[in-house]
Amino acid sequence: MIACDYHPSVQQIAWTETGTGECGERRLTHCAETEQFYRELKQHGASVRVGIEATRQLRWFERLLAELDFELWIGDPARIRAKQVRKQKNDRMDAAHILKLMLKDDFPRIWVPSPENRDVRQLVWHRHRLVGMRTRVMNQLQAIATNEGVRRKRGLWSRQGRAQLECCLCIRCVRPGGLEAKITSKLIRTVLCQSNRPDLSIAPA
């Protein structure tokens, strides 16, 4: 068993070999030294369970352990701290505390979505941002058209409406103060080059 007090650049580990009772501690830097340490355990045929508090910036470490077929327990940080009698806090004591909870079978594990599930969530969030960007651009184009006397609402995205919008942009570019249209022209052309609204749907796997 390995208990890990994880930080972005280092991790402090406390470990024990349940078969022999041998134990120890070590400080590993990310990422090369950490990867070498766990890969050496794999080469020796060790069966490893790693306990760690839930935190950010763990994806690379999770992928490493999954590749090595090591078990990863992720715990609730608040409940882990609540079980600590002595409130002094340092990396060595935190790692030792996590190891103690794992040995007592009192480690407060939390449910963690699978990597595939998290990839889908990230895709949905990315799609949400793209839709927001598209909406902001389209609202700006509507404002430009309205300022030039073109009020077509949804009709602005029809072939005829887009042609009128192109004319409005050309007019703004040659007028004094038409710098806004020039600056955003590349983004605007990306929207206008589509014959229909962009399809941002997520295809099923």
ABEGO torsion letter per residue (X at the ends): XBBBBBBAABBBBBBBBAAAGBBBBBBBBOAAAAAAAAAAAAAAGBBBBBBBBBBBGAAAAAAAAAAAGBBBBBBBAAAAAAABABABBBAAAAAAAAAAAAAAGABBBBBBBBAAAAAAAAAAAAAAAAAAAAAAAAAAAAAAAAAAGBBAEAAAABAAAAAAAAAAAAAAAABBGAAAAAAAAAAAAAAAABABBBBABBBBX
